Amino acid sequence: AGPEGRFCPAAVYEFVKNDDGSDRLVINAQNCVHCKTCDIKDPTQNIVWVTPEGGGGPNYPNM
């Protein structure tokens, strides 16, 4: 399993076991809170985070 499963605070990246015992990366995009941790912490820079279509996202009124 890669580091993605450890650094994302919203569990967007999840490694699940296949029937043969190998790991498979599942991306749970609906969990994303748009914090960009994946873009910052990915040691190989394989993740390129972009805003969703329309530029929308969560509205945090108290920040």
Secondary structure, DSSP 8 states (H G I E B T S, - for coil): --THHHH-TT--EEEEE-TTS-EEEEE-GGG-----HHHHH-TT--------GGG-----TT-
